[in-house]
């Protein structure tokens, strides 16, 4: 039973880590690329807070994935 538990735990951790990577892409890479492509773009407080929120969410998801891996049965 521990092998099944370990595989399910690894699947959960991988899913959380992929979601954190997608959050970085949505919250950081996309705004930076739109900022770079438009020289007249003004950086607003809302854009900064949104990016910070996405990056914080990504960090929390990544740490949750690491914590899930701590539940592996040896």
GUDONU-602265 format. One record per atom (N, C-alpha, C): residue number from 1; residue in three letters; atom name; x, y, z. Coordinates in nm, 2 decimals, m for minus. Example, Ala and Ser with C-alpha at 12.3 -4.5 7.8 and 13.67 -1.06 7.14 Angstrom:
+-----+-----+----+--------+--------+--------+
:   k :   r :  a :     c1 :     c2 :     c3 :
+-----+-----+----+--------+--------+--------+
:   1 : Ala :  N :   1.32 :  m0.57 :   0.78 :
:   1 : Ala : CA :   1.23 :  m0.45 :   0.78 :
:   1 : Ala :  C :   1.32 :  m0.33 :   0.78 :
:   2 : Ser :  N :   1.28 :  m0.22 :   0.71 :
:   2 : Ser : CA :   1.37 :  m0.11 :   0.71 :
:   2 : Ser :  C :   1.29 :   0.00 :   0.79 :
+-----+-----+----+--------+--------+--------+
//
This chain:
+-----+-----+----+--------+--------+--------+
:   k :   r :  a :     c1 :     c2 :     c3 :
+-----+-----+----+--------+--------+--------+
:   1 : Unk :  N :   0.08 :  m0.12 :   0.00 :
:   1 : Unk : CA :   0.00 :   0.00 :   0.00 :
:   1 : Unk :  C :   0.09 :   0.13 :   0.00 :
:   2 : Unk :  N :   0.21 :   0.12 :   0.06 :
:   2 : Unk : CA :   0.29 :   0.24 :   0.06 :
:   2 : Unk :  C :   0.34 :   0.28 :  m0.07 :
:   3 : Unk :  N :   0.35 :   0.19 :  m0.17 :
:   3 : Unk : CA :   0.39 :   0.23 :  m0.30 :
:   3 : Unk :  C :   0.28 :   0.31 :  m0.37 :
:   4 : Unk :  N :   0.16 :   0.27 :  m0.35 :
:   4 : Unk : CA :   0.04 :   0.35 :  m0.41 :
:   4 : Unk :  C :   0.04 :   0.48 :  m0.34 :
:   5 : Unk :  N :   0.05 :   0.49 :  m0.21 :
:   5 : Unk : CA :   0.05 :   0.62 :  m0.14 :
:   5 : Unk :  C :   0.16 :   0.71 :  m0.19 :
:   6 : Unk :  N :   0.28 :   0.65 :  m0.21 :
:   6 : Unk : CA :   0.39 :   0.74 :  m0.26 :
:   6 : Unk :  C :   0.37 :   0.79 :  m0.40 :
:   7 : Unk :  N :   0.31 :   0.71 :  m0.48 :
:   7 : Unk : CA :   0.28 :   0.76 :  m0.62 :
:   7 : Unk :  C :   0.18 :   0.86 :  m0.62 :
:   8 : Unk :  N :   0.07 :   0.84 :  m0.54 :
:   8 : Unk : CA :  m0.03 :   0.95 :  m0.54 :
:   8 : Unk :  C :   0.02 :   1.08 :  m0.48 :
:   9 : Unk :  N :   0.11 :   1.07 :  m0.38 :
:   9 : Unk : CA :   0.17 :   1.18 :  m0.32 :
:   9 : Unk :  C :   0.26 :   1.26 :  m0.42 :
:  10 : Unk :  N :   0.33 :   1.18 :  m0.50 :
:  10 : Unk : CA :   0.42 :   1.24 :  m0.60 :
:  10 : Unk :  C :   0.33 :   1.31 :  m0.71 :
:  11 : Unk :  N :   0.22 :   1.25 :  m0.75 :
:  11 : Unk : CA :   0.13 :   1.31 :  m0.85 :
:  11 : Unk :  C :   0.07 :   1.44 :  m0.80 :
:  12 : Unk :  N :   0.04 :   1.44 :  m0.67 :
:  12 : Unk : CA :  m0.02 :   1.56 :  m0.61 :
:  12 : Unk :  C :   0.09 :   1.67 :  m0.61 :
:  13 : Unk :  N :   0.21 :   1.64 :  m0.57 :
:  13 : Unk : CA :   0.32 :   1.74 :  m0.56 :
:  13 : Unk :  C :   0.35 :   1.79 :  m0.70 :
:  14 : Unk :  N :   0.35 :   1.70 :  m0.80 :
:  14 : Unk : CA :   0.38 :   1.75 :  m0.94 :
:  14 : Unk :  C :   0.27 :   1.84 :  m0.99 :
:  15 : Unk :  N :   0.14 :   1.81 :  m0.96 :
:  15 : Unk : CA :   0.03 :   1.89 :  m1.00 :
:  15 : Unk :  C :   0.04 :   2.03 :  m0.94 :
:  16 : Unk :  N :   0.07 :   2.04 :  m0.81 :
:  16 : Unk : CA :   0.09 :   2.16 :  m0.74 :
:  16 : Unk :  C :   0.20 :   2.24 :  m0.80 :
:  17 : Unk :  N :   0.31 :   2.18 :  m0.83 :
:  17 : Unk : CA :   0.43 :   2.25 :  m0.88 :
:  17 : Unk :  C :   0.40 :   2.30 :  m1.02 :
:  18 : Unk :  N :   0.33 :   2.22 :  m1.10 :
:  18 : Unk : CA :   0.30 :   2.27 :  m1.24 :
:  18 : Unk :  C :   0.20 :   2.39 :  m1.23 :
:  19 : Unk :  N :   0.11 :   2.39 :  m1.13 :
:  19 : Unk : CA :   0.02 :   2.50 :  m1.11 :
:  19 : Unk :  C :   0.10 :   2.63 :  m1.07 :
:  20 : Unk :  N :   0.20 :   2.61 :  m0.99 :
:  20 : Unk : CA :   0.28 :   2.72 :  m0.95 :
:  20 : Unk :  C :   0.36 :   2.78 :  m1.07 :
:  21 : Unk :  N :   0.41 :   2.69 :  m1.15 :
:  21 : Unk : CA :   0.48 :   2.74 :  m1.27 :
:  21 : Unk :  C :   0.38 :   2.82 :  m1.36 :
:  22 : Unk :  N :   0.26 :   2.77 :  m1.38 :
:  22 : Unk : CA :   0.16 :   2.84 :  m1.46 :
:  22 : Unk :  C :   0.13 :   2.97 :  m1.40 :
:  23 : Unk :  N :   0.12 :   2.98 :  m1.27 :
:  23 : Unk : CA :   0.10 :   3.11 :  m1.20 :
:  23 : Unk :  C :   0.21 :   3.21 :  m1.22 :
:  24 : Unk :  N :   0.33 :   3.16 :  m1.23 :
:  24 : Unk : CA :   0.44 :   3.25 :  m1.26 :
:  24 : Unk :  C :   0.43 :   3.30 :  m1.40 :
:  25 : Unk :  N :   0.39 :   3.22 :  m1.49 :
:  25 : Unk : CA :   0.37 :   3.26 :  m1.63 :
:  25 : Unk :  C :   0.26 :   3.36 :  m1.65 :
:  26 : Unk :  N :   0.15 :   3.33 :  m1.58 :
:  26 : Unk : CA :   0.03 :   3.42 :  m1.59 :
:  26 : Unk :  C :   0.05 :   3.55 :  m1.52 :
:  27 : Unk :  N :   0.12 :   3.55 :  m1.41 :
:  27 : Unk : CA :   0.13 :   3.67 :  m1.33 :
:  27 : Unk :  C :   0.26 :   3.75 :  m1.34 :
:  28 : Unk :  N :   0.36 :   3.69 :  m1.40 :
:  28 : Unk : CA :   0.48 :   3.77 :  m1.42 :
:  28 : Unk :  C :   0.53 :   3.78 :  m1.56 :
:  29 : Unk :  N :   0.54 :   3.66 :  m1.63 :
:  29 : Unk : CA :   0.59 :   3.66 :  m1.77 :
:  29 : Unk :  C :   0.50 :   3.74 :  m1.86 :
:  30 : Unk :  N :   0.37 :   3.72 :  m1.85 :
:  30 : Unk : CA :   0.27 :   3.79 :  m1.94 :
:  30 : Unk :  C :   0.28 :   3.94 :  m1.92 :
:  31 : Unk :  N :   0.27 :   3.99 :  m1.80 :
:  31 : Unk : CA :   0.28 :   4.14 :  m1.78 :
:  31 : Unk :  C :   0.41 :   4.20 :  m1.83 :
:  32 : Unk :  N :   0.52 :   4.13 :  m1.80 :
:  32 : Unk : CA :   0.65 :   4.18 :  m1.84 :
:  32 : Unk :  C :   0.66 :   4.18 :  m1.99 :
:  33 : Unk :  N :   0.61 :   4.08 :  m2.06 :
:  33 : Unk : CA :   0.62 :   4.08 :  m2.21 :
:  33 : Unk :  C :   0.53 :   4.19 :  m2.27 :
:  34 : Unk :  N :   0.41 :   4.21 :  m2.21 :
:  34 : Unk : CA :   0.33 :   4.32 :  m2.26 :
:  34 : Unk :  C :   0.39 :   4.46 :  m2.23 :
:  35 : Unk :  N :   0.46 :   4.47 :  m2.12 :
:  35 : Unk : CA :   0.53 :   4.59 :  m2.08 :
:  35 : Unk :  C :   0.65 :   4.62 :  m2.18 :
:  36 : Unk :  N :   0.72 :   4.51 :  m2.21 :
:  36 : Unk : CA :   0.83 :   4.53 :  m2.30 :
:  36 : Unk :  C :   0.79 :   4.56 :  m2.45 :
:  37 : Unk :  N :   0.67 :   4.51 :  m2.49 :
:  37 : Unk : CA :   0.63 :   4.53 :  m2.62 :
:  37 : Unk :  C :   0.56 :   4.67 :  m2.65 :
:  38 : Unk :  N :   0.54 :   4.74 :  m2.54 :
:  38 : Unk : CA :   0.46 :   4.87 :  m2.55 :
:  38 : Unk :  C :   0.54 :   4.98 :  m2.48 :
:  39 : Unk :  N :   0.62 :   5.06 :  m2.55 :
:  39 : Unk : CA :   0.71 :   5.16 :  m2.49 :
:  39 : Unk :  C :   0.63 :   5.26 :  m2.41 :
:  40 : Unk :  N :   0.50 :   5.29 :  m2.45 :
:  40 : Unk : CA :   0.42 :   5.39 :  m2.38 :
:  40 : Unk :  C :   0.35 :   5.34 :  m2.26 :
:  41 : Unk :  N :   0.37 :   5.21 :  m2.22 :
:  41 : Unk : CA :   0.29 :   5.15 :  m2.11 :
:  41 : Unk :  C :   0.34 :   5.21 :  m1.98 :
:  42 : Unk :  N :   0.25 :   5.25 :  m1.90 :
:  42 : Unk : CA :   0.28 :   5.30 :  m1.76 :
:  42 : Unk :  C :   0.25 :   5.19 :  m1.66 :
:  43 : Unk :  N :   0.35 :   5.17 :  m1.58 :
:  43 : Unk : CA :   0.34 :   5.06 :  m1.47 :
:  43 : Unk :  C :   0.25 :   5.12 :  m1.36 :
:  44 : Unk :  N :   0.14 :   5.05 :  m1.33 :
:  44 : Unk : CA :   0.05 :   5.10 :  m1.23 :
:  44 : Unk :  C :   0.07 :   5.02 :  m1.10 :
:  45 : Unk :  N :   0.01 :   5.08 :  m0.99 :
:  45 : Unk : CA :   0.01 :   5.01 :  m0.86 :
:  45 : Unk :  C :  m0.07 :   4.88 :  m0.87 :
:  46 : Unk :  N :  m0.18 :   4.88 :  m0.95 :
:  46 : Unk : CA :  m0.26 :   4.76 :  m0.96 :
:  46 : Unk :  C :  m0.18 :   4.65 :  m1.03 :
:  47 : Unk :  N :  m0.10 :   4.69 :  m1.13 :
:  47 : Unk : CA :  m0.02 :   4.58 :  m1.20 :
:  47 : Unk :  C :   0.08 :   4.53 :  m1.11 :
:  48 : Unk :  N :   0.14 :   4.61 :  m1.03 :
:  48 : Unk : CA :   0.25 :   4.56 :  m0.93 :
:  48 : Unk :  C :   0.18 :   4.47 :  m0.83 :
:  49 : Unk :  N :   0.07 :   4.51 :  m0.77 :
:  49 : Unk : CA :   0.00 :   4.43 :  m0.67 :
:  49 : Unk :  C :  m0.05 :   4.30 :  m0.73 :
:  50 : Unk :  N :  m0.10 :   4.30 :  m0.85 :
:  50 : Unk : CA :  m0.14 :   4.18 :  m0.92 :
:  50 : Unk :  C :  m0.02 :   4.08 :  m0.94 :
:  51 : Unk :  N :   0.09 :   4.14 :  m0.99 :
:  51 : Unk : CA :   0.21 :   4.05 :  m1.01 :
:  51 : Unk :  C :   0.25 :   3.99 :  m0.88 :
:  52 : Unk :  N :   0.26 :   4.08 :  m0.77 :
:  52 : Unk : CA :   0.30 :   4.03 :  m0.64 :
:  52 : Unk :  C :   0.21 :   3.92 :  m0.59 :
:  53 : Unk :  N :   0.08 :   3.94 :  m0.61 :
:  53 : Unk : CA :  m0.02 :   3.83 :  m0.57 :
:  53 : Unk :  C :   0.00 :   3.70 :  m0.64 :
:  54 : Unk :  N :   0.02 :   3.71 :  m0.77 :
:  54 : Unk : CA :   0.04 :   3.59 :  m0.85 :
:  54 : Unk :  C :   0.17 :   3.52 :  m0.81 :
:  55 : Unk :  N :   0.28 :   3.59 :  m0.78 :
:  55 : Unk : CA :   0.40 :   3.53 :  m0.74 :
:  55 : Unk :  C :   0.39 :   3.48 :  m0.60 :
:  56 : Unk :  N :   0.32 :   3.54 :  m0.51 :
:  56 : Unk : CA :   0.30 :   3.49 :  m0.38 :
:  56 : Unk :  C :   0.22 :   3.36 :  m0.39 :
:  57 : Unk :  N :   0.12 :   3.36 :  m0.47 :
:  57 : Unk : CA :   0.04 :   3.23 :  m0.49 :
:  57 : Unk :  C :   0.13 :   3.12 :  m0.54 :
:  58 : Unk :  N :   0.22 :   3.15 :  m0.64 :
:  58 : Unk : CA :   0.30 :   3.05 :  m0.69 :
:  58 : Unk :  C :   0.40 :   3.00 :  m0.59 :
:  59 : Unk :  N :   0.45 :   3.08 :  m0.50 :
:  59 : Unk : CA :   0.54 :   3.04 :  m0.39 :
:  59 : Unk :  C :   0.47 :   2.95 :  m0.30 :
:  60 : Unk :  N :   0.34 :   2.99 :  m0.26 :
:  60 : Unk : CA :   0.26 :   2.90 :  m0.17 :
:  60 : Unk :  C :   0.24 :   2.77 :  m0.23 :
:  61 : Unk :  N :   0.20 :   2.76 :  m0.36 :
:  61 : Unk : CA :   0.18 :   2.63 :  m0.42 :
:  61 : Unk :  C :   0.30 :   2.55 :  m0.43 :
:  62 : Unk :  N :   0.42 :   2.61 :  m0.46 :
:  62 : Unk : CA :   0.54 :   2.54 :  m0.46 :
:  62 : Unk :  C :   0.58 :   2.48 :  m0.32 :
:  63 : Unk :  N :   0.56 :   2.56 :  m0.22 :
:  63 : Unk : CA :   0.59 :   2.51 :  m0.08 :
:  63 : Unk :  C :   0.49 :   2.40 :  m0.04 :
:  64 : Unk :  N :   0.37 :   2.41 :  m0.09 :
:  64 : Unk : CA :   0.27 :   2.30 :  m0.06 :
:  64 : Unk :  C :   0.31 :   2.17 :  m0.13 :
:  65 : Unk :  N :   0.37 :   2.18 :  m0.25 :
:  65 : Unk : CA :   0.42 :   2.07 :  m0.32 :
:  65 : Unk :  C :   0.54 :   2.00 :  m0.24 :
:  66 : Unk :  N :   0.62 :   2.09 :  m0.19 :
:  66 : Unk : CA :   0.74 :   2.04 :  m0.11 :
:  66 : Unk :  C :   0.69 :   1.97 :   0.01 :
:  67 : Unk :  N :   0.59 :   2.03 :   0.08 :
:  67 : Unk : CA :   0.53 :   1.97 :   0.20 :
:  67 : Unk :  C :   0.47 :   1.84 :   0.17 :
:  68 : Unk :  N :   0.40 :   1.83 :   0.06 :
:  68 : Unk : CA :   0.33 :   1.70 :   0.02 :
:  68 : Unk :  C :   0.44 :   1.59 :   0.00 :
:  69 : Unk :  N :   0.55 :   1.63 :  m0.05 :
:  69 : Unk : CA :   0.66 :   1.52 :  m0.07 :
:  69 : Unk :  C :   0.72 :   1.48 :   0.06 :
:  70 : Unk :  N :   0.70 :   1.56 :   0.16 :
:  70 : Unk : CA :   0.74 :   1.52 :   0.30 :
:  70 : Unk :  C :   0.66 :   1.41 :   0.35 :
:  71 : Unk :  N :   0.54 :   1.38 :   0.29 :
:  71 : Unk : CA :   0.46 :   1.27 :   0.34 :
:  71 : Unk :  C :   0.48 :   1.14 :   0.28 :
:  72 : Unk :  N :   0.59 :   1.13 :   0.20 :
:  72 : Unk : CA :   0.63 :   1.00 :   0.14 :
:  72 : Unk :  C :   0.66 :   0.90 :   0.25 :
:  73 : Unk :  N :   0.62 :   0.78 :   0.23 :
:  73 : Unk : CA :   0.65 :   0.67 :   0.32 :
:  73 : Unk :  C :   0.78 :   0.60 :   0.28 :
:  74 : Unk :  N :   0.87 :   0.59 :   0.37 :
:  74 : Unk : CA :   1.00 :   0.53 :   0.33 :
:  74 : Unk :  C :   1.01 :   0.39 :   0.37 :
+-----+-----+----+--------+--------+--------+
//
